[in-house]
Amino acid sequence: MNVQELCAAVMRLGGDARDFVIDGAHEPLVPSEGAVYLSRVGGHWETGIQERGWRESFASFATEDEACRASLADRTATRGKGRR
């Protein structure tokens, strides 16, 4: 899975498109406070929370595929539980 496929899958799940930022694939002009992000940093991929231009990383992955699949699994598992 790549970031474009992840973006399409997240959009199919519904919800506010401002709640997630995928660098290079989905970058809302004004993301929600506490938006979940996925970004390539150096030689790895990381996910976390973005707030007011500040990012807190929660997980790091060696490949784009691993990062995208983990991000989608987390989004699917937490959907409807009050988390993004």
Secondary structure as the mmCIF struct_conf table of DSSP 4:
data_model
#
loop_
_struct_conf.conf_type_id
_struct_conf.id
_struct_conf.beg_label_comp_id
_struct_conf.beg_label_asym_id
_struct_conf.beg_label_seq_id
_struct_conf.end_label_comp_id
_struct_conf.end_label_asym_id
_struct_conf.end_label_seq_id
HELX_RH_AL_P HELX_RH_AL_P1 VAL A 3 LEU A 13
BEND BEND1 GLY A 15 GLY A 15
HELX_RH_3T_P HELX_RH_3T_P1 ALA A 17 ASP A 19
STRN STRN1 PHE A 20 ILE A 22
TURN_TY1_P TURN_TY1_P1 ASP A 23 ALA A 25
STRN STRN2 HIS A 26 HIS A 26
BEND BEND2 LEU A 29 VAL A 30
HELX_LH_PP_P HELX_LH_PP_P1 PRO A 31 SER A 32
TURN_TY1_P TURN_TY1_P2 GLU A 33 GLY A 34
STRN STRN3 ALA A 35 VAL A 41
TURN_TY1_P TURN_TY1_P3 GLY A 42 GLY A 43
STRN STRN4 HIS A 44 GLU A 51
TURN_TY1_P TURN_TY1_P4 ARG A 52 GLY A 53
STRN STRN5 TRP A 54 PHE A 61
BEND BEND3 ALA A 62 THR A 63
HELX_RH_AL_P HELX_RH_AL_P2 GLU A 64 THR A 78
TURN_TY1_P TURN_TY1_P5 ARG A 79 GLY A 82
#
